[in-house]
């Protein structure tokens, strides 16, 4: 396992602004890309949109780190169980996109 990309305050603010201004489709793409980057760095692999986290070596510690990093970057509360229930970048992004839509409506 390697360290994740820098999750600086500037990166987090930029992603939060992009998410707020995006259409639902753009939001899901941004989330998918962010999740792929974060998970790929943790797993030291390149994940496809439909790459399964667990099949690529994600364990409970890495899932916790992924959830923490995504919370910092998106400003969303992300339970670790969401990563298990939505085990690919695309599925997790879809779930988070729906959560963002519900939170802003």
N, CA, C and O atoms as CSV, one atom per row, in Angstrom:
chain,resi,resn,atom,element,x,y,z
A,1,UNK,N,N,0.838,-1.175,0.000
A,1,UNK,CA,C,0.000,0.000,0.000
A,1,UNK,C,C,0.884,1.240,0.000
A,1,UNK,O,O,1.893,1.290,0.704
A,2,UNK,N,N,0.515,2.218,-0.772
A,2,UNK,CA,C,1.278,3.456,-0.831
A,2,UNK,C,C,0.437,4.578,-0.256
A,2,UNK,O,O,-0.739,4.388,0.055
A,3,UNK,N,N,1.035,5.737,-0.116
A,3,UNK,CA,C,0.274,6.875,0.389
A,3,UNK,C,C,-0.602,7.434,-0.722
A,3,UNK,O,O,-0.339,7.238,-1.909
A,4,UNK,N,N,-1.642,8.130,-0.307
A,4,UNK,CA,C,-2.558,8.708,-1.279
A,4,UNK,C,C,-2.039,10.034,-1.758
A,4,UNK,O,O,-1.159,10.624,-1.130
A,5,UNK,N,N,-2.573,10.517,-2.871
A,5,UNK,CA,C,-2.152,11.834,-3.348
A,5,UNK,C,C,-2.445,12.889,-2.290
A,5,UNK,O,O,-3.296,12.706,-1.421
A,6,UNK,N,N,-1.729,13.981,-2.386
A,6,UNK,CA,C,-1.913,15.079,-1.451
A,6,UNK,C,C,-3.368,15.538,-1.455
A,6,UNK,O,O,-3.933,15.839,-2.507
A,7,UNK,N,N,-3.965,15.587,-0.271
A,7,UNK,CA,C,-5.348,16.065,-0.145
A,7,UNK,C,C,-5.316,17.397,0.587
A,7,UNK,O,O,-5.837,17.529,1.695
A,8,UNK,N,N,-4.698,18.376,-0.050
A,8,UNK,CA,C,-4.537,19.687,0.565
A,8,UNK,C,C,-5.868,20.418,0.642
A,8,UNK,O,O,-6.836,20.054,-0.026
A,9,UNK,N,N,-5.898,21.456,1.470
A,9,UNK,CA,C,-7.090,22.287,1.593
A,9,UNK,C,C,-7.447,22.927,0.255
A,9,UNK,O,O,-8.624,23.073,-0.076
A,10,UNK,N,N,-6.425,23.306,-0.512
A,10,UNK,CA,C,-6.664,23.919,-1.823
A,10,UNK,C,C,-7.340,22.916,-2.759
A,10,UNK,O,O,-8.304,23.256,-3.445
A,11,UNK,N,N,-6.830,21.670,-2.785
A,11,UNK,CA,C,-7.444,20.634,-3.618
A,11,UNK,C,C,-8.884,20.403,-3.199
A,11,UNK,O,O,-9.774,20.304,-4.043
A,12,UNK,N,N,-9.113,20.317,-1.899
A,12,UNK,CA,C,-10.458,20.072,-1.387
A,12,UNK,C,C,-11.404,21.204,-1.759
A,12,UNK,O,O,-12.530,20.953,-2.189
A,13,UNK,N,N,-10.961,22.439,-1.599
A,13,UNK,CA,C,-11.813,23.586,-1.934
A,13,UNK,C,C,-12.130,23.594,-3.424
A,13,UNK,O,O,-13.256,23.889,-3.823
A,14,UNK,N,N,-11.138,23.270,-4.240
A,14,UNK,CA,C,-11.345,23.252,-5.692
A,14,UNK,C,C,-12.353,22.172,-6.096
A,14,UNK,O,O,-13.246,22.426,-6.903
A,15,UNK,N,N,-12.210,20.991,-5.544
A,15,UNK,CA,C,-13.140,19.903,-5.879
A,15,UNK,C,C,-14.534,20.222,-5.379
A,15,UNK,O,O,-15.510,19.987,-6.091
A,16,UNK,N,N,-14.651,20.753,-4.168
A,16,UNK,CA,C,-15.975,21.122,-3.644
A,16,UNK,C,C,-16.642,22.159,-4.539
A,16,UNK,O,O,-17.842,22.066,-4.798
A,17,UNK,N,N,-15.886,23.144,-5.016
A,17,UNK,CA,C,-16.443,24.165,-5.911
A,17,UNK,C,C,-16.880,23.549,-7.237
A,17,UNK,O,O,-17.947,23.875,-7.756
A,18,UNK,N,N,-16.063,22.668,-7.775
A,18,UNK,CA,C,-16.407,22.010,-9.032
A,18,UNK,C,C,-17.667,21.161,-8.869
A,18,UNK,O,O,-18.530,21.156,-9.747
A,19,UNK,N,N,-17.776,20.448,-7.754
A,19,UNK,CA,C,-18.961,19.627,-7.504
A,19,UNK,C,C,-20.209,20.486,-7.391
A,19,UNK,O,O,-21.267,20.128,-7.910
A,20,UNK,N,N,-20.086,21.613,-6.718
A,20,UNK,CA,C,-21.237,22.494,-6.523
A,20,UNK,C,C,-21.725,23.088,-7.841
A,20,UNK,O,O,-22.924,23.302,-8.017
A,21,UNK,N,N,-20.808,23.355,-8.764
A,21,UNK,CA,C,-21.164,23.995,-10.030
A,21,UNK,C,C,-21.521,23.001,-11.138
A,21,UNK,O,O,-22.015,23.399,-12.192
A,22,UNK,N,N,-21.276,21.734,-10.908
A,22,UNK,CA,C,-21.428,20.727,-11.962
A,22,UNK,C,C,-22.868,20.252,-12.125
A,22,UNK,O,O,-23.675,20.292,-11.196
A,23,UNK,N,N,-23.153,19.802,-13.339
A,23,UNK,CA,C,-24.417,19.104,-13.585
A,23,UNK,C,C,-24.298,17.725,-12.933
A,23,UNK,O,O,-23.193,17.311,-12.581
A,24,UNK,N,N,-25.402,17.013,-12.767
A,24,UNK,CA,C,-25.305,15.667,-12.180
A,24,UNK,C,C,-24.332,14.751,-12.937
A,24,UNK,O,O,-23.595,13.990,-12.311
A,25,UNK,N,N,-24.321,14.816,-14.256
A,25,UNK,CA,C,-23.415,13.978,-15.049
A,25,UNK,C,C,-21.957,14.389,-14.841
A,25,UNK,O,O,-21.082,13.537,-14.684
A,26,UNK,N,N,-21.701,15.698,-14.840
A,26,UNK,CA,C,-20.342,16.184,-14.605
A,26,UNK,C,C,-19.881,15.839,-13.190
A,26,UNK,O,O,-18.726,15.473,-12.970
A,27,UNK,N,N,-20.799,15.962,-12.243
A,27,UNK,CA,C,-20.487,15.652,-10.844
A,27,UNK,C,C,-20.078,14.185,-10.711
A,27,UNK,O,O,-19.098,13.867,-10.038
A,28,UNK,N,N,-20.832,13.300,-11.353
A,28,UNK,CA,C,-20.517,11.874,-11.263
A,28,UNK,C,C,-19.165,11.574,-11.900
A,28,UNK,O,O,-18.410,10.752,-11.380
A,29,UNK,N,N,-18.846,12.229,-13.023
A,29,UNK,CA,C,-17.549,12.018,-13.677
A,29,UNK,C,C,-16.415,12.522,-12.778
A,29,UNK,O,O,-15.403,11.841,-12.618
A,30,UNK,N,N,-16.582,13.705,-12.195
A,30,UNK,CA,C,-15.570,14.255,-11.298
A,30,UNK,C,C,-15.368,13.339,-10.086
A,30,UNK,O,O,-14.236,13.081,-9.676
A,31,UNK,N,N,-16.460,12.859,-9.528
A,31,UNK,CA,C,-16.364,11.945,-8.386
A,31,UNK,C,C,-15.668,10.646,-8.791
A,31,UNK,O,O,-14.810,10.150,-8.060
A,32,UNK,N,N,-16.027,10.101,-9.938
A,32,UNK,CA,C,-15.404,8.859,-10.402
A,32,UNK,C,C,-13.897,9.049,-10.560
A,32,UNK,O,O,-13.114,8.213,-10.111
A,33,UNK,N,N,-13.497,10.133,-11.191
A,33,UNK,CA,C,-12.069,10.399,-11.388
A,33,UNK,C,C,-11.345,10.577,-10.057
A,33,UNK,O,O,-10.238,10.070,-9.874
A,34,UNK,N,N,-11.967,11.292,-9.136
A,34,UNK,CA,C,-11.369,11.513,-7.813
A,34,UNK,C,C,-11.229,10.195,-7.058
A,34,UNK,O,O,-10.191,9.930,-6.452
A,35,UNK,N,N,-12.255,9.385,-7.095
A,35,UNK,CA,C,-12.229,8.085,-6.409
A,35,UNK,C,C,-11.171,7.185,-7.035
A,35,UNK,O,O,-10.414,6.532,-6.316
A,36,UNK,N,N,-11.107,7.142,-8.366
A,36,UNK,CA,C,-10.093,6.320,-9.041
A,36,UNK,C,C,-8.694,6.754,-8.644
A,36,UNK,O,O,-7.835,5.913,-8.380
A,37,UNK,N,N,-8.457,8.049,-8.599
A,37,UNK,CA,C,-7.137,8.561,-8.233
A,37,UNK,C,C,-6.782,8.170,-6.806
A,37,UNK,O,O,-5.694,7.656,-6.546
A,38,UNK,N,N,-7.701,8.415,-5.888
A,38,UNK,CA,C,-7.440,8.125,-4.479
A,38,UNK,C,C,-7.277,6.623,-4.236
A,38,UNK,O,O,-6.329,6.201,-3.573
A,39,UNK,N,N,-8.188,5.825,-4.766
A,39,UNK,CA,C,-8.116,4.373,-4.564
A,39,UNK,C,C,-6.907,3.787,-5.274
A,39,UNK,O,O,-6.233,2.910,-4.734
A,40,UNK,N,N,-6.629,4.262,-6.474
A,40,UNK,CA,C,-5.475,3.770,-7.212
A,40,UNK,C,C,-4.168,4.028,-6.486
A,40,UNK,O,O,-3.268,3.188,-6.494
A,41,UNK,N,N,-4.064,5.188,-5.860
A,41,UNK,CA,C,-2.848,5.502,-5.095
A,41,UNK,C,C,-2.737,4.605,-3.863
A,41,UNK,O,O,-1.652,4.124,-3.536
A,42,UNK,N,N,-3.852,4.383,-3.188
A,42,UNK,CA,C,-3.831,3.508,-2.013
A,42,UNK,C,C,-3.463,2.076,-2.371
A,42,UNK,O,O,-2.743,1.405,-1.631
A,43,UNK,N,N,-3.961,1.617,-3.506
A,43,UNK,CA,C,-3.757,0.230,-3.918
A,43,UNK,C,C,-2.546,0.054,-4.814
A,43,UNK,O,O,-2.204,-1.068,-5.188
A,44,UNK,N,N,-1.894,1.156,-5.161
A,44,UNK,CA,C,-0.733,1.137,-6.042
A,44,UNK,C,C,-1.055,0.433,-7.356
A,44,UNK,O,O,-0.300,-0.413,-7.837
A,45,UNK,N,N,-2.205,0.811,-7.921
A,45,UNK,CA,C,-2.643,0.250,-9.191
A,45,UNK,C,C,-3.496,1.274,-9.929
A,45,UNK,O,O,-3.930,2.269,-9.349
A,46,UNK,N,N,-3.725,1.028,-11.180
A,46,UNK,CA,C,-4.613,1.875,-11.965
A,46,UNK,C,C,-5.971,1.187,-12.018
A,46,UNK,O,O,-6.085,0.066,-12.515
A,47,UNK,N,N,-6.987,1.848,-11.513
A,47,UNK,CA,C,-8.327,1.267,-11.497
A,47,UNK,C,C,-9.155,1.790,-12.659
A,47,UNK,O,O,-9.087,2.970,-13.004
A,48,UNK,N,N,-9.929,0.911,-13.252
A,48,UNK,CA,C,-10.919,1.317,-14.250
A,48,UNK,C,C,-12.154,1.803,-13.483
A,48,UNK,O,O,-12.274,1.591,-12.276
A,49,UNK,N,N,-13.059,2.453,-14.201
A,49,UNK,CA,C,-14.291,2.922,-13.561
A,49,UNK,C,C,-15.032,1.779,-12.871
A,49,UNK,O,O,-15.655,1.973,-11.827
A,50,UNK,N,N,-14.956,0.575,-13.469
A,50,UNK,CA,C,-15.665,-0.571,-12.899
A,50,UNK,C,C,-14.726,-1.541,-12.175
A,50,UNK,O,O,-15.090,-2.688,-11.918
A,51,UNK,N,N,-13.519,-1.075,-11.848
A,51,UNK,CA,C,-12.563,-1.903,-11.114
A,51,UNK,C,C,-12.999,-2.091,-9.669
A,51,UNK,O,O,-13.229,-1.115,-8.955
A,52,UNK,N,N,-13.112,-3.326,-9.242
A,52,UNK,CA,C,-13.582,-3.641,-7.899
A,52,UNK,C,C,-12.482,-3.377,-6.871
A,52,UNK,O,O,-11.363,-3.877,-6.992
A,53,UNK,N,N,-12.826,-2.581,-5.859
A,53,UNK,CA,C,-11.851,-2.238,-4.821
A,53,UNK,C,C,-11.293,-3.485,-4.134
A,53,UNK,O,O,-10.079,-3.641,-4.003
A,54,UNK,N,N,-12.187,-4.368,-3.699
A,54,UNK,CA,C,-11.766,-5.551,-2.943
A,54,UNK,C,C,-10.919,-6.487,-3.794
A,54,UNK,O,O,-9.927,-7.033,-3.313
A,55,UNK,N,N,-11.300,-6.676,-5.047
A,55,UNK,CA,C,-10.533,-7.546,-5.945
A,55,UNK,C,C,-9.154,-6.968,-6.247
A,55,UNK,O,O,-8.253,-7.694,-6.668
A,56,UNK,N,N,-8.991,-5.678,-6.037
A,56,UNK,CA,C,-7.697,-5.029,-6.265
A,56,UNK,C,C,-6.911,-4.838,-4.977
A,56,UNK,O,O,-5.908,-4.124,-4.959
A,57,UNK,N,N,-7.363,-5.473,-3.899
A,57,UNK,CA,C,-6.590,-5.499,-2.670
A,57,UNK,C,C,-6.995,-4.530,-1.576
A,57,UNK,O,O,-6.267,-4.386,-0.594
A,58,UNK,N,N,-8.128,-3.862,-1.712
A,58,UNK,CA,C,-8.562,-2.928,-0.672
A,58,UNK,C,C,-8.937,-3.701,0.584
A,58,UNK,O,O,-9.799,-4.580,0.546
A,59,UNK,N,N,-8.293,-3.374,1.688
A,59,UNK,CA,C,-8.641,-3.974,2.970
A,59,UNK,C,C,-9.332,-2.924,3.837
A,59,UNK,O,O,-9.543,-1.794,3.398
A,60,UNK,N,N,-9.680,-3.293,5.052
A,60,UNK,CA,C,-10.455,-2.376,5.900
A,60,UNK,C,C,-9.677,-1.108,6.238
A,60,UNK,O,O,-10.266,-0.030,6.301
A,61,UNK,N,N,-8.369,-1.213,6.456
A,61,UNK,CA,C,-7.578,-0.014,6.742
A,61,UNK,C,C,-7.527,0.914,5.538
A,61,UNK,O,O,-7.649,2.131,5.679
A,62,UNK,N,N,-7.349,0.346,4.367
A,62,UNK,CA,C,-7.312,1.155,3.148
A,62,UNK,C,C,-8.683,1.762,2.856
A,62,UNK,O,O,-8.772,2.895,2.383
A,63,UNK,N,N,-9.755,1.011,3.136
A,63,UNK,CA,C,-11.113,1.544,2.936
A,63,UNK,C,C,-11.355,2.729,3.865
A,63,UNK,O,O,-11.969,3.718,3.466
A,64,UNK,N,N,-10.881,2.631,5.084
A,64,UNK,CA,C,-11.012,3.732,6.038
A,64,UNK,C,C,-10.229,4.953,5.556
A,64,UNK,O,O,-10.722,6.077,5.644
A,65,UNK,N,N,-9.025,4.742,5.053
A,65,UNK,CA,C,-8.203,5.829,4.525
A,65,UNK,C,C,-8.858,6.451,3.294
A,65,UNK,O,O,-8.855,7.672,3.135
A,66,UNK,N,N,-9.419,5.611,2.428
A,66,UNK,CA,C,-10.109,6.104,1.241
A,66,UNK,C,C,-11.300,6.962,1.640
A,66,UNK,O,O,-11.485,8.055,1.105
A,67,UNK,N,N,-12.102,6.479,2.568
A,67,UNK,CA,C,-13.265,7.245,3.035
A,67,UNK,C,C,-12.820,8.580,3.621
A,67,UNK,O,O,-13.429,9.612,3.342
A,68,UNK,N,N,-11.768,8.568,4.429
A,68,UNK,CA,C,-11.258,9.795,5.048
A,68,UNK,C,C,-10.795,10.795,3.988
A,68,UNK,O,O,-11.140,11.976,4.050
A,69,UNK,N,N,-10.016,10.322,3.019
A,69,UNK,CA,C,-9.510,11.210,1.967
A,69,UNK,C,C,-10.643,11.780,1.129
A,69,UNK,O,O,-10.623,12.959,0.776
A,70,UNK,N,N,-11.629,10.954,0.808
A,70,UNK,CA,C,-12.766,11.431,0.026
A,70,UNK,C,C,-13.594,12.441,0.812
A,70,UNK,O,O,-14.126,13.391,0.237
A,71,UNK,N,N,-13.707,12.240,2.124
A,71,UNK,CA,C,-14.431,13.207,2.959
A,71,UNK,C,C,-13.727,14.559,2.935
A,71,UNK,O,O,-14.370,15.602,2.826
A,72,UNK,N,N,-12.389,14.531,3.039
A,72,UNK,CA,C,-11.614,15.773,3.004
A,72,UNK,C,C,-11.799,16.470,1.654
A,72,UNK,O,O,-11.999,17.684,1.602
A,73,UNK,N,N,-11.731,15.710,0.578
A,73,UNK,CA,C,-11.803,16.292,-0.756
A,73,UNK,C,C,-13.191,16.775,-1.155
A,73,UNK,O,O,-13.322,17.762,-1.878
A,74,UNK,N,N,-14.228,16.087,-0.687
A,74,UNK,CA,C,-15.585,16.422,-1.127
A,74,UNK,C,C,-16.393,17.191,-0.095
A,74,UNK,O,O,-17.405,17.806,-0.430
A,75,UNK,N,N,-15.956,17.161,1.151
A,75,UNK,CA,C,-16.734,17.791,2.210
A,75,UNK,C,C,-17.953,16.985,2.605
A,75,UNK,O,O,-18.796,17.465,3.364
A,76,UNK,N,N,-18.057,15.769,2.101
A,76,UNK,CA,C,-19.199,14.900,2.394
A,76,UNK,C,C,-18.851,13.928,3.509
A,76,UNK,O,O,-17.690,13.558,3.685
A,77,UNK,N,N,-19.855,13.523,4.252
A,77,UNK,CA,C,-19.702,12.457,5.234
A,77,UNK,C,C,-19.840,11.142,4.472
A,77,UNK,O,O,-20.891,10.875,3.889
A,78,UNK,N,N,-18.799,10.327,4.469
A,78,UNK,CA,C,-18.807,9.078,3.705
A,78,UNK,C,C,-18.551,7.916,4.649
A,78,UNK,O,O,-17.426,7.725,5.112
A,79,UNK,N,N,-19.585,7.141,4.937
A,79,UNK,CA,C,-19.371,5.986,5.807
A,79,UNK,C,C,-18.551,4.919,5.080
A,79,UNK,O,O,-18.708,4.722,3.875
A,80,UNK,N,N,-17.689,4.245,5.808
A,80,UNK,CA,C,-16.850,3.222,5.205
A,80,UNK,C,C,-17.697,2.133,4.544
A,80,UNK,O,O,-17.289,1.550,3.540
A,81,UNK,N,N,-18.867,1.864,5.102
A,81,UNK,CA,C,-19.742,0.833,4.538
A,81,UNK,C,C,-20.167,1.193,3.115
A,81,UNK,O,O,-20.468,0.297,2.326
A,82,UNK,N,N,-20.199,2.471,2.771
A,82,UNK,CA,C,-20.554,2.879,1.406
A,82,UNK,C,C,-19.549,2.323,0.405
A,82,UNK,O,O,-19.914,1.998,-0.725
A,83,UNK,N,N,-18.303,2.212,0.805
A,83,UNK,CA,C,-17.262,1.689,-0.077
A,83,UNK,C,C,-17.471,0.197,-0.306
A,83,UNK,O,O,-17.216,-0.308,-1.399
A,84,UNK,N,N,-17.929,-0.500,0.714
A,84,UNK,CA,C,-18.198,-1.934,0.588
A,84,UNK,C,C,-19.464,-2.167,-0.241
A,84,UNK,O,O,-19.508,-3.073,-1.073
A,85,UNK,N,N,-20.480,-1.353,-0.011
A,85,UNK,CA,C,-21.745,-1.522,-0.714
A,85,UNK,C,C,-21.680,-1.035,-2.165
A,85,UNK,O,O,-22.483,-1.458,-2.996
A,86,UNK,N,N,-20.753,-0.172,-2.463
A,86,UNK,CA,C,-20.576,0.383,-3.815
A,86,UNK,C,C,-19.105,0.187,-4.192
A,86,UNK,O,O,-18.329,1.143,-4.173
A,87,UNK,N,N,-18.716,-1.054,-4.538
A,87,UNK,CA,C,-17.299,-1.436,-4.581
A,87,UNK,C,C,-16.508,-1.087,-5.837
A,87,UNK,O,O,-15.455,-1.677,-6.081
A,88,UNK,N,N,-16.993,-0.144,-6.637
A,88,UNK,CA,C,-16.200,0.304,-7.789
A,88,UNK,C,C,-16.224,1.830,-7.807
A,88,UNK,O,O,-17.130,2.437,-7.235
A,89,UNK,N,N,-15.249,2.454,-8.450
A,89,UNK,CA,C,-15.276,3.920,-8.526
A,89,UNK,C,C,-16.579,4.458,-9.126
A,89,UNK,O,O,-17.132,5.435,-8.621
A,90,UNK,N,N,-17.068,3.833,-10.190
A,90,UNK,CA,C,-18.296,4.320,-10.830
A,90,UNK,C,C,-19.509,4.169,-9.919
A,90,UNK,O,O,-20.331,5.080,-9.824
A,91,UNK,N,N,-19.622,3.035,-9.257
A,91,UNK,CA,C,-20.784,2.818,-8.376
A,91,UNK,C,C,-20.728,3.727,-7.152
A,91,UNK,O,O,-21.753,4.265,-6.733
A,92,UNK,N,N,-19.543,3.900,-6.577
A,92,UNK,CA,C,-19.411,4.792,-5.422
A,92,UNK,C,C,-19.677,6.235,-5.848
A,92,UNK,O,O,-20.321,6.985,-5.114
A,93,UNK,N,N,-19.193,6.628,-7.015
A,93,UNK,CA,C,-19.437,7.985,-7.508
A,93,UNK,C,C,-20.927,8.213,-7.746
A,93,UNK,O,O,-21.445,9.285,-7.436
A,94,UNK,N,N,-21.606,7.233,-8.283
A,94,UNK,CA,C,-23.050,7.348,-8.513
A,94,UNK,C,C,-23.774,7.550,-7.179
A,94,UNK,O,O,-24.633,8.422,-7.055
A,95,UNK,N,N,-23.418,6.741,-6.194
A,95,UNK,CA,C,-24.009,6.862,-4.858
A,95,UNK,C,C,-23.740,8.252,-4.268
A,95,UNK,O,O,-24.658,8.908,-3.777
A,96,UNK,N,N,-22.492,8.693,-4.317
A,96,UNK,CA,C,-22.146,9.993,-3.743
A,96,UNK,C,C,-22.822,11.134,-4.503
A,96,UNK,O,O,-23.245,12.125,-3.906
A,97,UNK,N,N,-22.919,10.985,-5.821
A,97,UNK,CA,C,-23.615,11.993,-6.620
A,97,UNK,C,C,-25.078,12.116,-6.210
A,97,UNK,O,O,-25.611,13.223,-6.128
A,98,UNK,N,N,-25.723,10.991,-5.954
A,98,UNK,CA,C,-27.111,11.014,-5.489
A,98,UNK,C,C,-27.207,11.659,-4.108
A,98,UNK,O,O,-28.137,12.418,-3.835
A,99,UNK,N,N,-26.254,11.358,-3.252
A,99,UNK,CA,C,-26.245,11.959,-1.914
A,99,UNK,C,C,-26.081,13.478,-2.011
A,99,UNK,O,O,-26.738,14.222,-1.283
A,100,UNK,N,N,-25.219,13.926,-2.892
A,100,UNK,CA,C,-25.026,15.370,-3.081
A,100,UNK,C,C,-26.295,16.016,-3.615
A,100,UNK,O,O,-26.671,17.103,-3.178
A,101,UNK,N,N,-26.952,15.356,-4.550
A,101,UNK,CA,C,-28.189,15.885,-5.122
A,101,UNK,C,C,-29.257,16.024,-4.040
A,101,UNK,O,O,-29.949,17.041,-3.976
A,102,UNK,N,N,-29.392,15.012,-3.197
A,102,UNK,CA,C,-30.378,15.055,-2.113
A,102,UNK,C,C,-30.039,16.140,-1.087
A,102,UNK,O,O,-30.929,16.784,-0.532
A,103,UNK,N,N,-28.765,16.326,-0.850
A,103,UNK,CA,C,-28.327,17.317,0.139
A,103,UNK,C,C,-28.569,18.746,-0.341
A,103,UNK,O,O,-28.778,19.649,0.470
A,104,UNK,N,N,-28.541,18.952,-1.657
A,104,UNK,CA,C,-28.683,20.304,-2.191
A,104,UNK,C,C,-30.106,20.618,-2.655
A,104,UNK,O,O,-30.397,21.747,-3.051
A,105,UNK,N,N,-30.990,19.621,-2.606
A,105,UNK,CA,C,-32.359,19.898,-3.066
A,105,UNK,C,C,-33.312,20.129,-1.915
A,105,UNK,O,O,-34.498,20.373,-2.135
